[in-house]
Structures are given as structure tokens and as C-alpha cells.
Amino acid sequence: MCVKRVPDTETRIQIAEDKTRIDPSGVKFIVSPYDEFAVEAALRTVEEAEDGEVTVVSLGDDDAQETLRAALAMGADKGLLLQGEGSTDGLATAKALAAELEDSEAPLILLGVKAADDDQSQVGPMLGVLLDRATVTGVTAFRVEGDTVVCDREIEGGVEVVEVDLPAVLTVTKGTYEPRYASLKGIMAAKRKPLETKEAEAVEGRIRVQQLTYPPERGDGQIVGEGADAVPELVRLLREEANAL
């Protein structure tokens, strides 16, 4: 399965001087939260089957080893760091991962439905296409039944059930798989688990960040009245000025 190193969602982000990236100084990095759901899903699948192993793969620089160790502390068996420069181009990332995973015999490749930093939801589906595997996105729960995997996807008003043949690629979202906390024993064990490092296949991204900017400052609030008498005016303002209704 694949994981990504991202800034903690509670970290206060500062833009670097070149305005094309964030300043990493003082920023805490974590496993992308959606990838944690995928790690938990992989661990439960292996535990229920009482067979198999979980390998976590990450594309990035040496700092991504910390991310892999965090997944190993949760219970994954081994890690693989593909050393390469991260890219905002989802296709470039998918190609680098596919070059490593194309010969993989793993029946399931899991990813988070999206990364918490770029919010693109692209790498998983692209990886599935490149590997010529059946792909299901936005999976909240799944079960392996022989040579197939049956997936639940939450849709408006219900649950969609999708069954595909193995091998497959699934992107996992919030639902059944609440990530477990790494125990002290797990953290200590992670230091001894195998973590391989190798050069990623060089894939040039075709997307360039021109400039990062901070969101506009929030304007002053407006009091429209008190109690039930203020409701008509509030509704009018939401409809005519805020265009929220």
C-alpha cells in the first residue's frame, strides 16, 4: 500500500520566500490521514485472513522514512522508500509508483482516497489504470471473497456495493477503518522492521506551481438583530449578498 508524508492538518503553514512552496521550518509532518484509513484497512484484512503481510511504500526524500516508520509502528510489516522529488502532478507520482509496483503480486494495493495536502484524488485511479487493475475509489469498507473483493461506497441516500476481480487497486476513505494508535511496543518494534530505500524512476511532472498565496483575511462580522425577529433579515442577506442560499 502507498502512503504520503504531509503537514499535520493542525499545523500553521507559512509560505516560503520563493512563494512556490511552504516553509518546512517548524512544521510537523504526519502520514496523510486518509492513508491512515488505508493502513488500518490493510492491517485488518491481513489479521482476518491470518495470512499475508502489509508493505508500505512512499515516494519522497529521506524525511519520508519517518512516515514509513509511523505506518510500521501501527503494524505494517516492512517499508519501501522510493527516493525522488515529490510533485504536484498526480500522473508523475502515479507513474513513479507504477514503475515499482508493476511486477507486484500483491492482490490488493491500497491508498487513501486523497492526500491531505493537495486534495487531488488522482494518484489512486491513475495507478490502477497504469497497472491495468480493476480500481474502486472512495471505499468505506471491503471484504475479500476468494478471487474477488466486494467494496462498499457511500453515496447520497445509501451504499453502493461494487464487486471486482483481484488483483485490484482501492482508495479508502473515512468509514469503517478508524486508525489504531501505535503502542509503545509497536513504536519500538518499528525501529527493527525492514525499511528498504531505492531510487524512484525519474518522471518529469508537467504541472508547476506559479505562486502560493494566503487566503483573504476574514472581514468584520455583522449583527442583524436579536432573536426570531432577525431571521428574515439574515435570510435576505444570505440570499442576496452572500449568495449562500
LUMVOLUM-987952 format. One record per residue (C-alpha): residue in one letter; chain; x, y, z. Coordinates in pm, 1 decimal, padded with zeros to 6 digits. Layout:
BEGIN
SITE   res   chain       east      north         up
SITE     A       A          X          Y          Z
...
//
This chain:
BEGIN
SITE   res   chain       east      north         up
SITE     M       A    00000.0    00000.0    00000.0
SITE     C       A    00107.2    00360.4   -00058.3
SITE     V       A    00134.8    00643.2    00194.6
SITE     K       A    00230.1    01009.9    00170.5
SITE     R       A    00408.8    01245.4    00409.1
SITE     V       A    00202.7    01561.9    00458.0
SITE     P       A    00197.9    01855.9    00700.9
SITE     D       A   -00011.0    01799.5    01011.7
SITE     T       A   -00359.1    01935.2    00941.3
SITE     E       A   -00335.4    02143.3    01261.2
SITE     T       A   -00000.8    02298.9    01165.7
SITE     R       A    00012.1    02670.3    01093.1
SITE     I       A    00151.7    02691.2    00739.9
SITE     Q       A    00393.9    02962.5    00628.2
SITE     I       A    00477.6    03027.2    00263.4
SITE     A       A    00845.7    03014.7    00169.3
SITE     E       A    01020.5    03319.3    00029.1
SITE     D       A    01001.4    03194.0   -00331.1
SITE     K       A    00619.5    03167.9   -00287.5
SITE     T       A    00606.5    02833.6   -00469.5
SITE     R       A    00615.5    02604.8   -00164.8
SITE     I       A    00556.8    02603.8    00208.0
SITE     D       A    00832.2    02674.8    00457.2
SITE     P       A    00900.2    02341.3    00632.9
SITE     S       A    01066.2    02507.5    00933.0
SITE     G       A    00884.7    02405.3    01248.4
SITE     V       A    00620.0    02209.8    01058.0
SITE     K       A    00516.1    01870.5    01193.9
SITE     F       A    00468.8    01609.0    00922.2
SITE     I       A    00244.3    01304.1    00951.1
SITE     V       A    00100.6    01017.5    00750.0
SITE     S       A   -00180.6    01162.5    00539.1
SITE     P       A   -00499.7    01092.0    00740.5
SITE     Y       A   -00674.5    00916.9    00450.7
SITE     D       A   -00368.7    00695.6    00408.2
SITE     E       A   -00404.4    00600.6    00775.8
SITE     F       A   -00750.5    00463.7    00693.6
SITE     A       A   -00589.7    00255.1    00419.3
SITE     V       A   -00318.6    00128.5    00655.9
SITE     E       A   -00584.2    00022.7    00904.9
SITE     A       A   -00782.6   -00148.2    00628.7
SITE     A       A   -00474.7   -00341.1    00517.0
SITE     L       A   -00389.8   -00449.6    00870.9
SITE     R       A   -00742.8   -00572.5    00941.4
SITE     T       A   -00754.0   -00762.4    00613.0
SITE     V       A   -00433.7   -00949.3    00694.5
SITE     E       A   -00544.9   -01013.3    01053.4
SITE     E       A   -00880.3   -01153.8    00945.1
SITE     A       A   -00720.8   -01374.4    00678.6
SITE     E       A   -00444.4   -01480.1    00918.6
SITE     D       A   -00218.3   -01467.9    00616.1
SITE     G       A   -00019.1   -01218.3    00412.6
SITE     E       A    00177.3   -00907.5    00500.2
SITE     V       A    00148.1   -00532.0    00469.0
SITE     T       A    00419.2   -00339.9    00283.8
SITE     V       A    00403.7    00039.3    00287.5
SITE     V       A    00555.2    00238.7    00001.1
SITE     S       A    00622.3    00611.4   -00008.9
SITE     L       A    00767.8    00842.8   -00271.8
SITE     G       A    00978.3    01127.7   -00136.4
SITE     D       A    01306.1    01232.5    00019.8
SITE     D       A    01480.6    01079.1    00321.6
SITE     D       A    01243.6    01257.8    00559.4
SITE     A       A    00966.0    01026.1    00437.4
SITE     Q       A    01132.1    00744.2    00632.6
SITE     E       A    00965.5    00891.0    00940.7
SITE     T       A    00628.5    00849.9    00770.3
SITE     L       A    00702.9    00489.1    00685.8
SITE     R       A    00816.0    00418.5    01042.5
SITE     A       A    00483.8    00556.3    01167.5
SITE     A       A    00298.9    00305.2    00948.0
SITE     L       A    00531.2    00028.3    01064.0
SITE     A       A    00454.6    00124.0    01425.7
SITE     M       A    00083.5    00076.7    01351.4
SITE     G       A    00160.8   -00282.0    01249.1
SITE     A       A    00279.3   -00288.5    00887.1
SITE     D       A    00549.0   -00548.5    00819.9
SITE     K       A    00800.5   -00362.4    00603.0
SITE     G       A    00856.4   -00033.7    00424.2
SITE     L       A    00995.2    00087.8    00094.9
SITE     L       A    01107.7    00443.7    00030.9
SITE     L       A    01126.3    00544.9   -00334.4
SITE     Q       A    01366.3    00835.0   -00322.6
SITE     G       A    01254.7    01107.7   -00556.7
SITE     E       A    01122.7    01459.0   -00566.4
SITE     G       A    00756.4    01494.8   -00482.6
SITE     S       A    00537.3    01651.0   -00746.8
SITE     T       A    00201.4    01824.7   -00760.2
SITE     D       A    00147.5    01632.5   -01083.4
SITE     G       A   -00057.8    01329.8   -00982.0
SITE     L       A    00025.7    01145.9   -01302.7
SITE     A       A    00400.3    01179.6   -01241.2
SITE     T       A    00355.5    01033.3   -00893.9
SITE     A       A    00138.2    00750.2   -01025.8
SITE     K       A    00394.8    00665.9   -01293.5
SITE     A       A    00678.3    00651.7   -01040.5
SITE     L       A    00473.8    00420.3   -00817.4
SITE     A       A    00361.4    00206.6   -01111.2
SITE     A       A    00720.6    00155.2   -01224.2
SITE     E       A    00791.9   -00004.9   -00887.6
SITE     L       A    00463.9   -00194.6   -00845.8
SITE     E       A    00407.0   -00324.0   -01198.8
SITE     D       A    00556.1   -00665.1   -01111.5
SITE     S       A    00395.6   -00682.7   -00768.2
SITE     E       A    00198.5   -00998.1   -00694.7
SITE     A       A    00006.1   -00830.2   -00412.0
SITE     P       A   -00365.8   -00891.6   -00470.8
SITE     L       A   -00458.1   -00554.3   -00322.5
SITE     I       A   -00290.1   -00215.0   -00348.6
SITE     L       A   -00447.4    00037.2   -00112.9
SITE     L       A   -00417.5    00415.2   -00096.9
SITE     G       A   -00602.8    00691.8    00081.1
SITE     V       A   -00876.5    00843.6   -00132.6
SITE     K       A   -00674.0    01167.1   -00147.1
SITE     A       A   -00375.1    01337.6    00009.2
SITE     A       A   -00445.9    01591.0    00280.9
SITE     D       A   -00212.5    01849.8    00127.9
SITE     D       A   -00306.0    01867.4   -00243.5
SITE     D       A   -00659.2    01719.8   -00217.7
SITE     Q       A   -00646.9    01588.8   -00575.3
SITE     S       A   -00783.7    01230.8   -00553.5
SITE     Q       A   -00586.5    01143.7   -00868.0
SITE     V       A   -00298.1    00911.1   -00785.9
SITE     G       A   -00504.0    00604.2   -00691.0
SITE     P       A   -00720.2    00587.9   -01005.9
SITE     M       A   -00423.0    00670.4   -01229.6
SITE     L       A   -00215.4    00398.7   -01063.4
SITE     G       A   -00493.5    00148.0   -01123.6
SITE     V       A   -00506.8    00233.7   -01493.8
SITE     L       A   -00128.7    00218.5   -01532.9
SITE     L       A   -00119.5   -00123.1   -01364.6
SITE     D       A   -00422.5   -00243.0   -01565.0
SITE     R       A   -00602.9   -00339.3   -01245.6
SITE     A       A   -00966.7   -00303.4   -01151.3
SITE     T       A   -00997.9    00010.9   -00941.6
SITE     V       A   -01259.9    00120.1   -00688.1
SITE     T       A   -01245.0    00465.8   -00529.5
SITE     G       A   -01393.8    00609.4   -00212.1
SITE     V       A   -01421.6    00270.6   -00039.5
SITE     T       A   -01558.1    00280.2    00316.0
SITE     A       A   -01537.0   -00097.1    00373.6
SITE     F       A   -01444.7   -00407.6    00177.2
SITE     R       A   -01413.5   -00782.9    00212.2
SITE     V       A   -01212.8   -01031.8    00012.2
SITE     E       A   -01414.6   -01328.9   -00112.4
SITE     G       A   -01194.5   -01576.6   -00295.4
SITE     D       A   -01068.5   -01413.8   -00613.3
SITE     T       A   -01288.5   -01104.5   -00576.4
SITE     V       A   -01315.3   -00804.7   -00345.8
SITE     V       A   -01655.4   -00661.8   -00253.7
SITE     C       A   -01646.1   -00288.4   -00176.2
SITE     D       A   -01891.1   -00052.2   -00009.2
SITE     R       A   -01905.0    00307.7   -00129.9
SITE     E       A   -02119.0    00565.5    00046.0
SITE     I       A   -02337.0    00758.1   -00196.0
SITE     E       A   -02616.9    01005.9   -00139.6
SITE     G       A   -02904.4    00818.9    00015.9
SITE     G       A   -02737.9    00483.0    00055.8
SITE     V       A   -02445.5    00248.1   -00000.5
SITE     E       A   -02322.4    00131.2   -00339.1
SITE     V       A   -02175.1   -00219.9   -00349.6
SITE     V       A   -01906.4   -00284.7   -00612.9
SITE     E       A   -01750.6   -00626.1   -00674.8
SITE     V       A   -01431.1   -00658.0   -00881.0
SITE     D       A   -01181.0   -00931.0   -00955.4
SITE     L       A   -00841.7   -00941.1   -00790.5
SITE     P       A   -00580.2   -00804.4   -00826.2
SITE     A       A   -00724.2   -00459.3   -00765.6
SITE     V       A   -00645.5   -00105.7   -00651.3
SITE     L       A   -00868.7    00051.9   -00385.4
SITE     T       A   -00870.0    00404.6   -00248.8
SITE     V       A   -01002.0    00414.8    00107.2
SITE     T       A   -01192.7    00693.5    00278.3
SITE     K       A   -01335.8    00754.4    00624.3
SITE     G       A   -01581.7    00488.8    00731.2
SITE     T       A   -01519.5    00150.9    00889.7
SITE     Y       A   -01144.6    00179.8    00930.8
SITE     E       A   -01071.3    00401.4    01230.2
SITE     P       A   -00689.9    00402.1    01256.1
SITE     R       A   -00541.0    00232.8    01559.9
SITE     Y       A   -00291.3    00410.2    01781.0
SITE     A       A    00065.5    00291.3    01770.0
SITE     S       A    00157.9    00133.3    02102.8
SITE     L       A    00494.8    00181.5    02269.0
SITE     K       A    00570.0   -00179.2    02178.4
SITE     G       A    00478.0   -00108.1    01817.1
SITE     I       A    00695.1    00203.1    01805.8
SITE     M       A    00994.0    00013.1    01939.2
SITE     A       A    00931.9   -00277.9    01701.7
SITE     A       A    00911.6   -00039.3    01404.5
SITE     K       A    01277.4    00050.5    01453.6
SITE     R       A    01373.5   -00308.1    01379.6
SITE     K       A    01142.7   -00372.9    01087.0
SITE     P       A    01295.7   -00372.6    00737.3
SITE     L       A    01285.0   -00040.9    00551.7
SITE     E       A    01438.6   -00051.2    00205.3
SITE     T       A    01547.1    00259.5    00018.3
SITE     K       A    01588.0    00278.9   -00358.4
SITE     E       A    01585.1    00542.1   -00629.6
SITE     A       A    01246.2    00611.0   -00781.8
SITE     E       A    01209.7    00610.4   -01156.9
SITE     A       A    01253.4    00969.3   -01272.4
SITE     V       A    00927.7    01105.6   -01411.6
SITE     E       A    00910.4    01472.7   -01501.1
SITE     G       A    00598.0    01643.8   -01375.8
SITE     R       A    00412.7    01868.4   -01615.2
SITE     I       A    00246.5    02082.9   -01350.4
SITE     R       A    00429.4    02379.1   -01198.9
SITE     V       A    00324.6    02589.3   -00900.4
SITE     Q       A    00341.5    02952.6   -01004.3
SITE     Q       A    00258.7    03110.4   -00671.2
SITE     L       A    00109.3    03033.2   -00331.3
SITE     T       A   -00095.8    03298.0   -00153.7
SITE     Y       A   -00265.3    03317.3    00183.2
SITE     P       A   -00646.5    03320.9    00192.1
SITE     P       A   -00800.9    03665.8    00233.3
SITE     E       A   -00846.1    03783.2    00589.1
SITE     R       A   -01189.3    03737.1    00732.5
SITE     G       A   -01392.3    04054.9    00734.3
SITE     D       A   -01573.4    04204.8    01030.2
SITE     G       A   -01887.6    04032.0    01149.7
SITE     Q       A   -02232.0    04186.3    01117.3
SITE     I       A   -02510.5    04176.7    01375.2
SITE     V       A   -02850.3    04180.4    01202.5
SITE     G       A   -03067.2    04171.2    01513.4
SITE     E       A   -03165.3    03953.0    01804.4
SITE     G       A   -03396.8    03656.4    01840.5
SITE     A       A   -03655.8    03535.5    01590.6
SITE     D       A   -03715.4    03886.8    01454.1
SITE     A       A   -03367.2    03882.5    01298.6
SITE     V       A   -03430.9    03569.8    01090.9
SITE     P       A   -03595.2    03737.4    00784.8
SITE     E       A   -03308.9    03986.1    00751.8
SITE     L       A   -03049.3    03713.1    00799.6
SITE     V       A   -03211.6    03503.2    00527.1
SITE     R       A   -03219.5    03804.6    00294.4
SITE     L       A   -02851.9    03877.1    00347.0
SITE     L       A   -02755.6    03513.7    00295.8
SITE     R       A   -02953.8    03503.3   -00026.7
SITE     E       A   -02880.9    03844.2   -00180.0
SITE     E       A   -02533.5    03933.6   -00052.0
SITE     A       A   -02360.4    03610.2    00042.7
SITE     N       A   -02527.3    03403.8   -00232.4
SITE     A       A   -02534.9    03117.8    00016.0
SITE     L       A   -02899.4    03023.7   -00037.8
//
